[in-house]
């Protein structure tokens, strides 16, 4: 697929790609340069990162975990700081 670069350096991601990758307004994309190629990847959510980590470690979830609560608790700033 080809797209033109707009006057402000913007490119519209084709709808077909947005739908396939689950991209919505506000999604964060990561840009990398590899030689003369630009790689654009959706940045995974914290929940996806945890799921990928667990899959690499070979652990299977035996119950549904509220990852947002786990992450909020992990990064909570102690009172008085």
Residue pairs with C-beta under 8 A, 6 or more apart in sequence:
1 14
1 16
1 17
3 11
3 12
3 14
4 11
5 11
13 23
13 29
13 40
17 23
18 24
21 42
22 42
23 29
23 42
27 42
27 43
28 42
28 43
29 40
29 41
29 42
29 43
30 40
30 41
30 42
30 43
31 38
31 39
31 40
32 38
32 39
32 41
33 39
44 52
46 67
46 68
46 71
47 67
47 68
47 71
50 67
50 70
50 71
51 67
54 60
54 61
